[in-house]
Amino acid sequence: MAPPFKRILLADADATAAMAGHIAMALGPGDTLLLQGDIGAGKTTFARALIRARLKSPKEDVPSPTFTLVQTYDAGDLEIWHCDLYRLTDPQEVLELGLDDAFIGAICLIEWPDRLGPDLPTDALLCHFSAQTDHHVLTLSGSVRWQDLLGDLHV
């Protein structure tokens, strides 16, 4: 994976939602975000905000896919896949979800991407979340394409 190119302090849930909204509008078919971090670090909050922003529907019900593994959303011109792979025990289970096709034409938000094993998309944006005592930190890592697309982000 590419080295980090951006470190963003997120003061609260509103700052997380604002950042997710900025990123949402830059995404297109085949873009994958790998959401890493401990439980409670902000992955799901970020994913929900990104989906609502992309759908232009701030009240959209965006349940956590912890038990369903995948939630999909019709964004008009493409689908958004929100996946929580925490409960997967074998990377082969990923194939059963249909993610290989989603990686080509959808926007994919993948929580617990380490469960993908060798099926990790090669040009994904790694979003690492860490919780501090009074804020969260989002660190972005990715190819030059991602750096060009998102390098000037700020909250």
Backbone as a printed PyTorch tensor [residue, N CA C, xyz], in Angstrom:
tensor([[[  0.8480,  -1.1780,   0.0000],
         [  0.0000,   0.0000,   0.0000],
         [  0.8920,   1.2390,   0.0000]],

        [[  0.4060,   2.2770,  -0.6440],
         [  1.1500,   3.5300,  -0.7510],
         [  1.2680,   4.2070,   0.6160]],

        [[  2.2690,   5.0580,   0.7780],
         [  2.4260,   5.7700,   2.0570],
         [  1.3060,   6.7920,   2.2480]],

        [[  1.0800,   7.2020,   3.4990],
         [  0.0440,   8.2120,   3.7720],
         [  0.3570,   9.5310,   3.0620]],

        [[ -0.7060,  10.1960,   2.5780],
         [ -0.5130,  11.5050,   1.9610],
         [ -1.3350,  12.6000,   2.6400]],

        [[ -2.2300,  12.2130,   3.5500],
         [ -3.0610,  13.2150,   4.2110],
         [ -3.4620,  12.7180,   5.5920]],

        [[ -3.3290,  13.5900,   6.5950],
         [ -3.7630,  13.2900,   7.9600],
         [ -4.7320,  14.3880,   8.3600]],

        [[ -5.9610,  13.9960,   8.7270],
         [ -7.0280,  14.9580,   8.9830],
         [ -7.5630,  14.7530,  10.4000]],

        [[ -7.5980,  15.8390,  11.1790],
         [ -8.1910,  15.7940,  12.5030],
         [ -9.6880,  16.0070,  12.3600]],

        [[-10.4570,  15.1210,  12.9610],
         [-11.9110,  15.2040,  12.9250],
         [-12.3940,  15.4830,  14.3450]],

        [[-12.8180,  16.7140,  14.5870],
         [-13.1660,  17.1500,  15.9410],
         [-14.4070,  16.4540,  16.4870]],

        [[-15.3490,  16.1150,  15.5900],
         [-16.6080,  15.5300,  16.0450],
         [-17.3170,  14.8680,  14.8620]],

        [[-18.5400,  14.3710,  15.1130],
         [-19.2970,  13.6810,  14.0680],
         [-19.6210,  14.6200,  12.9020]],

        [[-19.8500,  15.9120,  13.1800],
         [-20.1280,  16.8580,  12.0990],
         [-18.9200,  17.0290,  11.1850]],

        [[-17.7310,  17.0820,  11.7630],
         [-16.5110,  17.1880,  10.9540],
         [-16.3040,  15.9170,  10.1320]],

        [[-16.6170,  14.7710,  10.7310],
         [-16.5170,  13.4940,  10.0050],
         [-17.4830,  13.4980,   8.8270]],

        [[-18.7140,  13.9450,   9.0570],
         [-19.7210,  13.9940,   7.9870],
         [-19.3010,  14.9610,   6.8800]],

        [[-18.7300,  16.1030,   7.2580],
         [-18.2830,  17.0670,   6.2530],
         [-17.1770,  16.4760,   5.3810]],

        [[-16.2160,  15.8110,   6.0120],
         [-15.1280,  15.1930,   5.2500],
         [-15.6640,  14.0950,   4.3380]],

        [[-16.5650,  13.2680,   4.8630],
         [-17.1650,  12.2010,   4.0520],
         [-17.9060,  12.7880,   2.8570]],

        [[-18.5760,  13.9070,   3.0590],
         [-19.2890,  14.5580,   1.9670],
         [-18.3610,  15.0540,   0.8800]],

        [[-17.2200,  15.6170,   1.2640],
         [-16.2350,  16.0650,   0.2720],
         [-15.7250,  14.8850,  -0.5500]],

        [[-15.3900,  13.8090,   0.1360],
         [-14.8580,  12.6360,  -0.5600],
         [-15.9210,  11.9930,  -1.4370]],

        [[-17.1630,  11.9390,  -0.9560],
         [-18.2570,  11.2970,  -1.6980],
         [-18.4020,  11.8590,  -3.1010]],

        [[-18.2800,  13.1700,  -3.2230],
         [-18.5060,  13.8010,  -4.5190],
         [-17.3540,  13.5600,  -5.4960]],

        [[-16.2260,  13.1230,  -5.0030],
         [-15.0730,  12.8600,  -5.8690],
         [-15.0530,  11.4290,  -6.3980]],

        [[-15.9060,  10.5650,  -5.8600],
         [-15.8480,   9.1420,  -6.1940],
         [-16.6370,   8.7970,  -7.4470]],

        [[-16.1760,   7.7470,  -8.1210],
         [-16.8530,   7.2600,  -9.3150],
         [-16.8700,   5.7470,  -9.3540]],

        [[-17.4270,   5.1880, -10.4260],
         [-17.5120,   3.7270, -10.5570],
         [-16.1390,   3.0800, -10.4250]],

        [[-16.0680,   2.0340,  -9.6240],
         [-14.8330,   1.2940,  -9.4330],
         [-13.9650,   1.8180,  -8.3050]],

        [[-14.3770,   2.9100,  -7.6570],
         [-13.5920,   3.4270,  -6.5400],
         [-13.9140,   2.6530,  -5.2700]],

        [[-12.8630,   2.2520,  -4.5650],
         [-13.0100,   1.4780,  -3.3330],
         [-12.2710,   2.1790,  -2.2090]],

        [[-12.9610,   2.3130,  -1.0720],
         [-12.3580,   2.8590,   0.1360],
         [-12.2560,   1.7370,   1.1540]],

        [[-11.0540,   1.5210,   1.6430],
         [-10.8010,   0.5130,   2.6700],
         [-10.7910,   1.2270,   4.0120]],

        [[-11.7760,   0.9420,   4.8440],
         [-11.9520,   1.6470,   6.1140],
         [-11.3700,   0.8020,   7.2360]],

        [[-10.2190,   1.2390,   7.7490],
         [ -9.5160,   0.5130,   8.8120],
         [ -9.5650,   1.2970,  10.1090]],

        [[ -9.4730,   0.5680,  11.1960],
         [ -9.4200,   1.1900,  12.5130],
         [-10.1190,   0.3110,  13.5280]],

        [[ -9.8360,   0.5810,  14.7790],
         [-10.4490,  -0.1890,  15.8490],
         [-11.9510,   0.0620,  15.9140]],

        [[-12.6490,  -0.7770,  16.6420],
         [-14.0670,  -0.5590,  16.9010],
         [-14.2130,   0.7930,  17.6030]],

        [[-15.1420,   1.6100,  17.1230],
         [-15.3730,   2.9220,  17.7110],
         [-14.5050,   4.0310,  17.1510]],

        [[-13.7010,   3.7430,  16.1390],
         [-12.7940,   4.7540,  15.5910],
         [-13.4640,   5.6800,  14.5800]],

        [[-14.6880,   5.3460,  14.1270],
         [-15.4110,   6.2320,  13.2250],
         [-15.6670,   5.6990,  11.8330]],

        [[-15.3640,   4.4460,  11.5780],
         [-15.5350,   3.8750,  10.2350],
         [-16.9850,   3.9220,   9.7690]],

        [[-17.8950,   3.4240,  10.5940],
         [-19.3000,   3.3630,  10.2020],
         [-19.9130,   4.7560,  10.1340]],

        [[-19.5600,   5.6320,  11.0480],
         [-20.0450,   7.0190,  11.0150],
         [-19.6460,   7.6780,   9.7010]],

        [[-18.3950,   7.4690,   9.2950],
         [-17.8950,   8.0160,   8.0330],
         [-18.6560,   7.4240,   6.8480]],

        [[-18.8170,   6.0960,   6.8320],
         [-19.5000,   5.4270,   5.7200],
         [-20.9420,   5.9190,   5.5950]],

        [[-21.6490,   6.0130,   6.7080],
         [-23.0380,   6.4990,   6.6760],
         [-23.1020,   7.9110,   6.0890]],

        [[-22.2140,   8.7740,   6.5460],
         [-22.2170,  10.1520,   6.0620],
         [-21.8780,  10.2170,   4.5800]],

        [[-20.9400,   9.4030,   4.1310],
         [-20.5640,   9.3910,   2.7220],
         [-21.7380,   8.9260,   1.8640]],

        [[-22.4230,   7.8830,   2.2960],
         [-23.5710,   7.3650,   1.5430],
         [-24.6780,   8.4170,   1.4840]],

        [[-25.0020,   9.0280,   2.6080],
         [-26.0520,  10.0530,   2.6340],
         [-25.6850,  11.2270,   1.7330]],

        [[-24.4150,  11.6260,   1.7480],
         [-23.9750,  12.7410,   0.9030],
         [-24.0920,  12.3760,  -0.5710]],

        [[-23.6530,  11.2020,  -0.9230],
         [-23.6890,  10.7890,  -2.3330],
         [-25.1240,  10.6380,  -2.8300]],

        [[-26.0170,  10.1810,  -1.9410],
         [-27.4230,  10.0330,  -2.3010],
         [-28.1690,  11.3590,  -2.2300]],

        [[-27.5060,  12.3800,  -1.6830],
         [-28.1310,  13.6880,  -1.4510],
         [-29.3980,  13.5260,  -0.6170]],

        [[-29.2800,  12.6860,   0.4130],
         [-30.4090,  12.3650,   1.2730],
         [-29.9320,  12.2750,   2.7230]],

        [[-29.8760,  13.4190,   3.4320],
         [-29.3170,  13.4250,   4.7810],
         [-30.0880,  12.5800,   5.7930]],

        [[-31.3160,  12.2390,   5.4890],
         [-32.1360,  11.4330,   6.4110],
         [-32.1900,   9.9530,   6.0060]],

        [[-31.4470,   9.5850,   4.9650],
         [-31.4550,   8.2000,   4.4810],
         [-31.1140,   7.2290,   5.6170]],

        [[-31.8960,   6.1640,   5.7390],
         [-31.6030,   5.1190,   6.7170],
         [-30.4220,   4.3070,   6.1930]],

        [[-29.3190,   4.3360,   6.9180],
         [-28.1010,   3.6280,   6.5190],
         [-27.7050,   2.7100,   7.6770]],

        [[-28.2940,   1.5060,   7.7070],
         [-27.9650,   0.5890,   8.7990],
         [-26.5510,   0.0360,   8.6610]],

        [[-25.9840,  -0.3290,   9.7850],
         [-24.6710,  -0.9670,   9.7630],
         [-24.8060,  -2.3480,   9.1290]],

        [[-23.8930,  -2.7090,   8.2440],
         [-23.9550,  -4.0370,   7.6410],
         [-23.2520,  -5.1220,   8.4700]],

        [[-23.1120,  -4.8940,   9.7640],
         [-22.4030,  -5.8500,  10.6080],
         [-22.9740,  -7.2590,  10.4880]],

        [[-24.2890,  -7.3970,  10.4700],
         [-24.8870,  -8.7360,  10.4280],
         [-25.2870,  -9.1630,   9.0280]],

        [[-25.6090,  -8.2100,   8.1600],
         [-25.9730,  -8.5660,   6.7830],
         [-24.7400,  -8.6750,   5.8900]],

        [[-23.6190,  -8.1690,   6.3390],
         [-22.3340,  -8.1080,   5.6360],
         [-22.2970,  -7.0530,   4.5390]],

        [[-23.3910,  -6.9040,   3.7780],
         [-23.4160,  -5.9400,   2.6750],
         [-24.7580,  -5.2090,   2.6660]],

        [[-24.6890,  -3.8980,   2.4810],
         [-25.8660,  -3.0760,   2.1900],
         [-25.5630,  -2.3620,   0.8830]],

        [[-26.5200,  -2.3440,  -0.0290],
         [-26.3110,  -1.6420,  -1.2950],
         [-27.3060,  -0.4990,  -1.4130]],

        [[-26.8760,   0.5300,  -2.1500],
         [-27.6840,   1.7360,  -2.3360],
         [-27.6270,   2.1380,  -3.7970]],

        [[-28.7780,   2.5130,  -4.3520],
         [-28.8550,   2.9830,  -5.7250],
         [-28.6160,   4.4860,  -5.7340]],

        [[-27.4950,   4.8920,  -6.2940],
         [-27.1490,   6.3130,  -6.3580],
         [-27.4500,   6.8870,  -7.7380]],

        [[-28.3790,   6.2530,  -8.4620],
         [-28.7640,   6.7320,  -9.7820],
         [-27.8380,   6.2370, -10.8670]],

        [[-26.6490,   6.8170, -10.9390],
         [-25.7040,   6.4500, -11.9890],
         [-24.8510,   5.2410, -11.6250]],

        [[-24.8980,   4.8310, -10.3520],
         [-24.1200,   3.6730,  -9.9120],
         [-24.6480,   3.1750,  -8.5770]],

        [[-24.1140,   2.0570,  -8.1370],
         [-24.4580,   1.5300,  -6.8220],
         [-23.3480,   1.8610,  -5.8380]],

        [[-23.7430,   1.9380,  -4.5820],
         [-22.7780,   2.0490,  -3.4930],
         [-22.9190,   0.7860,  -2.6650]],

        [[-21.8080,   0.1250,  -2.4320],
         [-21.7720,  -1.0720,  -1.5840],
         [-21.0820,  -0.7090,  -0.2790]],

        [[-21.7660,  -0.9470,   0.8280],
         [-21.1700,  -0.7580,   2.1520],
         [-21.0470,  -2.1430,   2.7640]],

        [[-19.8240,  -2.5640,   3.0060],
         [-19.5490,  -3.9170,   3.4850],
         [-18.8400,  -3.8790,   4.8300]],

        [[-19.2600,  -4.7470,   5.7140],
         [-18.5790,  -4.9370,   6.9940],
         [-18.1480,  -6.3990,   7.0290]],

        [[-16.8640,  -6.6200,   6.8610],
         [-16.3460,  -7.9860,   6.7250],
         [-15.8580,  -8.5640,   8.0470]],

        [[-16.1630,  -7.9080,   9.1530],
         [-15.6580,  -8.3250,  10.4620],
         [-15.9400,  -9.7950,  10.7620]],

        [[-17.1190, -10.2690,  10.3960],
         [-17.5090, -11.6380,  10.7500],
         [-16.9860, -12.7040,   9.7790]],

        [[-16.3520, -12.2940,   8.6870],
         [-15.8060, -13.2880,   7.7550],
         [-14.5750, -13.9500,   8.3620]],

        [[-14.4450, -15.2310,   8.1250],
         [-13.3030, -15.9630,   8.6690],
         [-12.3510, -16.4520,   7.5900]],

        [[-12.7790, -16.3870,   6.3250],
         [-11.9580, -16.8930,   5.2280],
         [-12.1280, -15.9620,   4.0290]],

        [[-11.0350, -15.5220,   3.3980],
         [-11.1470, -14.6340,   2.2360],
         [-12.0020, -15.2160,   1.1090]],

        [[-12.1420, -16.5250,   1.0230],
         [-12.9770, -17.1260,  -0.0160],
         [-14.4380, -16.7130,   0.1250]],

        [[-14.8560, -16.3730,   1.3400],
         [-16.2370, -15.9500,   1.5660],
         [-16.5500, -14.6460,   0.8400]],

        [[-15.5320, -13.8510,   0.5510],
         [-15.7220, -12.5910,  -0.1540],
         [-16.3070, -12.8410,  -1.5370]],

        [[-15.8400, -13.8770,  -2.2070],
         [-16.3350, -14.1900,  -3.5460],
         [-17.8340, -14.4400,  -3.5400]],

        [[-18.3360, -15.0330,  -2.4690],
         [-19.7640, -15.3180,  -2.3640],
         [-20.6020, -14.0510,  -2.2450]],

        [[-20.0010, -12.9640,  -1.8140],
         [-20.7240, -11.7050,  -1.6680],
         [-20.8950, -10.9700,  -2.9980]],

        [[-20.1230, -11.3290,  -4.0100],
         [-20.1850, -10.6500,  -5.2990],
         [-19.3430,  -9.3870,  -5.3670]],

        [[-18.4240,  -9.2380,  -4.4160],
         [-17.6060,  -8.0340,  -4.3820],
         [-16.7090,  -7.8780,  -5.6020]],

        [[-16.2910,  -8.9780,  -6.1930],
         [-15.3980,  -8.8720,  -7.3430],
         [-16.0500,  -8.0570,  -8.4600]],

        [[-17.3600,  -8.2140,  -8.6830],
         [-18.0660,  -7.4080,  -9.6830],
         [-18.2720,  -5.9740,  -9.2000]],

        [[-18.5760,  -5.8180,  -7.9130],
         [-18.7970,  -4.4770,  -7.3640],
         [-17.5400,  -3.6260,  -7.4770]],

        [[-16.3750,  -4.2290,  -7.3000],
         [-15.1260,  -3.4810,  -7.3970],
         [-14.9560,  -2.8310,  -8.7680]],

        [[-15.6180,  -3.3620,  -9.7750],
         [-15.4790,  -2.8450, -11.1420],
         [-16.4030,  -1.6600, -11.4050]],

        [[-17.6730,  -1.7410, -10.9630],
         [-18.6280,  -0.7180, -11.3710],
         [-19.3170,   0.0560, -10.2710]],

        [[-19.0490,  -0.2500,  -9.0230],
         [-19.7170,   0.4330,  -7.9120],
         [-18.7080,   1.2200,  -7.0970]],

        [[-19.2150,   2.0510,  -6.2110],
         [-18.3860,   2.6230,  -5.1550],
         [-18.4720,   1.6330,  -4.0030]],

        [[-17.3290,   1.1930,  -3.5050],
         [-17.3050,   0.2030,  -2.4300],
         [-16.6570,   0.7890,  -1.1830]],

        [[-17.3480,   0.6650,  -0.0720],
         [-16.8390,   1.0610,   1.2360],
         [-16.6750,  -0.2140,   2.0360]],

        [[-15.4510,  -0.5700,   2.3600],
         [-15.1570,  -1.8610,   2.9760],
         [-14.6080,  -1.6680,   4.3860]],

        [[-15.4020,  -2.0400,   5.3880],
         [-14.9130,  -2.0570,   6.7630],
         [-14.2620,  -3.4100,   7.0200]],

        [[-13.1760,  -3.4170,   7.7560],
         [-12.3710,  -4.6010,   8.0520],
         [-11.8230,  -5.2200,   6.7540]],

        [[-11.1250,  -4.4160,   5.9410],
         [-10.6340,  -4.8950,   4.6450],
         [ -9.5690,  -5.9750,   4.7400]],

        [[ -8.9510,  -6.1540,   5.9100],
         [ -7.9600,  -7.2220,   6.0420],
         [ -8.5730,  -8.5800,   5.7540]],

        [[ -9.8920,  -8.7080,   5.8990],
         [-10.5850,  -9.9770,   5.6350],
         [-10.6070, -10.3220,   4.1400]],

        [[-10.2620,  -9.3460,   3.2820],
         [-10.2210,  -9.6020,   1.8400],
         [ -9.0370, -10.4780,   1.4430]],

        [[ -8.0260, -10.5350,   2.2840],
         [ -6.8460, -11.3350,   1.9580],
         [ -6.2570, -10.9050,   0.6340]],

        [[ -6.0040, -11.8510,  -0.2680],
         [ -5.3720, -11.5190,  -1.5460],
         [ -6.3040, -10.8050,  -2.5290]],

        [[ -7.5930, -10.6810,  -2.1910],
         [ -8.5530, -10.0450,  -3.0960],
         [ -8.6620,  -8.5320,  -2.8810]],

        [[ -7.7090,  -7.9560,  -2.1720],
         [ -7.6800,  -6.5230,  -1.9320],
         [ -7.5220,  -5.7910,  -3.2620]],

        [[ -8.4050,  -4.8310,  -3.5710],
         [ -8.2500,  -4.0770,  -4.8330],
         [ -6.9220,  -3.3270,  -4.8580]],

        [[ -6.2920,  -3.2910,  -5.9940],
         [ -4.9490,  -2.7170,  -6.0830],
         [ -4.9220,  -1.1980,  -5.9880]],

        [[ -5.9630,  -0.5060,  -6.4570],
         [ -5.9410,   0.9560,  -6.4330],
         [ -6.9960,   1.5120,  -5.4820]],

        [[ -7.1200,   0.9090,  -4.3280],
         [ -8.0740,   1.3910,  -3.3330],
         [ -7.4680,   2.5230,  -2.5160]],

        [[ -8.3400,   3.3270,  -1.9290],
         [ -7.9130,   4.3610,  -0.9960],
         [ -8.0190,   3.7850,   0.4090]],

        [[ -6.9200,   3.7790,   1.1350],
         [ -6.9210,   3.3120,   2.5130],
         [ -7.2570,   4.4870,   3.4240]],

        [[ -8.3260,   4.3270,   4.1910],
         [ -8.7700,   5.3390,   5.1520],
         [ -8.5990,   4.7370,   6.5370]],

        [[ -7.5770,   5.1810,   7.2510],
         [ -7.3130,   4.6340,   8.5840],
         [ -7.8330,   5.6130,   9.6350]],

        [[ -8.7190,   5.1160,  10.4860],
         [ -9.3370,   5.9250,  11.5360],
         [ -8.7370,   5.5470,  12.8760]],

        [[ -8.4560,   6.5550,  13.6810],
         [ -8.0180,   6.2930,  15.0500],
         [ -8.7420,   7.2660,  15.9780]],

        [[ -9.1710,   6.7350,  17.1200],
         [ -9.8810,   7.5400,  18.1000],
         [ -8.8950,   8.0470,  19.1480]],

        [[ -8.9100,   9.3340,  19.3620],
         [ -8.1200,   9.9690,  20.4130],
         [ -9.0950,  10.3610,  21.5240]],

        [[ -8.6120,  10.9410,  22.5830],
         [ -9.4970,  11.2730,  23.7000],
         [-10.5540,  12.3110,  23.3380]],

        [[-10.2010,  13.3130,  22.5360],
         [-11.1740,  14.3630,  22.2410],
         [-11.4200,  14.5790,  20.7440]],

        [[-10.9200,  13.6990,  19.9070],
         [-11.1340,  13.7960,  18.4650],
         [-10.7540,  12.4690,  17.8070]],

        [[-11.0150,  12.3760,  16.5220],
         [-10.5740,  11.2310,  15.7280],
         [ -9.5840,  11.7380,  14.6930]],

        [[ -8.7910,  10.8160,  14.1670],
         [ -7.8330,  11.1530,  13.1160],
         [ -8.1000,  10.2260,  11.9320]],

        [[ -8.1790,  10.8120,  10.7500],
         [ -8.3270,  10.0640,   9.5090],
         [ -7.0360,  10.2300,   8.7220]],

        [[ -6.3810,   9.1220,   8.4180],
         [ -5.1590,   9.1350,   7.6140],
         [ -5.4640,   8.4640,   6.2860]],

        [[ -5.1820,   9.1690,   5.1910],
         [ -5.4340,   8.6650,   3.8470],
         [ -4.1360,   8.1980,   3.2030]],

        [[ -4.1900,   7.0170,   2.5850],
         [ -3.0550,   6.4660,   1.8400],
         [ -3.5800,   5.9430,   0.5150]],

        [[ -2.8410,   6.1910,  -0.5400],
         [ -3.2660,   5.6940,  -1.8410],
         [ -2.3140,   6.1420,  -2.9280]],

        [[ -2.6430,   5.7490,  -4.1320],
         [ -1.8130,   6.0250,  -5.3050],
         [ -1.7840,   7.5200,  -5.6230]],

        [[ -0.9870,   7.8770,  -6.5930],
         [ -0.8980,   9.2630,  -7.0580],
         [ -2.2700,   9.7500,  -7.5230]],

        [[ -3.0500,   8.8760,  -8.1150],
         [ -4.4070,   9.2550,  -8.5480],
         [ -5.2220,   9.7640,  -7.3620]],

        [[ -5.1760,   9.0390,  -6.2480],
         [ -5.9030,   9.4500,  -5.0470],
         [ -5.3160,  10.7390,  -4.4730]],

        [[ -4.0120,  10.8470,  -4.4890],
         [ -3.3650,  12.0550,  -3.9750],
         [ -3.7990,  13.2810,  -4.7820]],

        [[ -3.8620,  13.1280,  -6.1150],
         [ -4.3140,  14.2250,  -6.9740],
         [ -5.7750,  14.5590,  -6.7250]],

        [[ -6.5880,  13.5360,  -6.5070],
         [ -8.0300,  13.7080,  -6.3320],
         [ -8.3640,  14.3190,  -4.9760]],

        [[ -7.6270,  13.9260,  -3.9250],
         [ -8.0180,  14.2850,  -2.5630],
         [ -6.9530,  15.0370,  -1.7670]],

        [[ -5.8250,  15.3160,  -2.3570],
         [ -4.7160,  15.8930,  -1.6200],
         [ -4.9750,  17.2590,  -1.0140]],

        [[ -5.9350,  18.0200,  -1.5430],
         [ -6.1850,  19.3550,  -1.0050],
         [ -7.3980,  19.4100,  -0.0700]],

        [[ -7.8450,  18.2680,   0.4030],
         [ -8.9870,  18.2190,   1.3320],
         [ -8.6550,  18.8590,   2.6680]],

        [[ -9.6270,  19.5430,   3.2330],
         [ -9.5350,  20.0130,   4.6070],
         [-10.9640,  20.2090,   5.1200]],

        [[-11.1100,  20.1790,   6.4340],
         [-12.4420,  20.3430,   7.0380],
         [-12.6580,  21.8070,   7.3350]]])
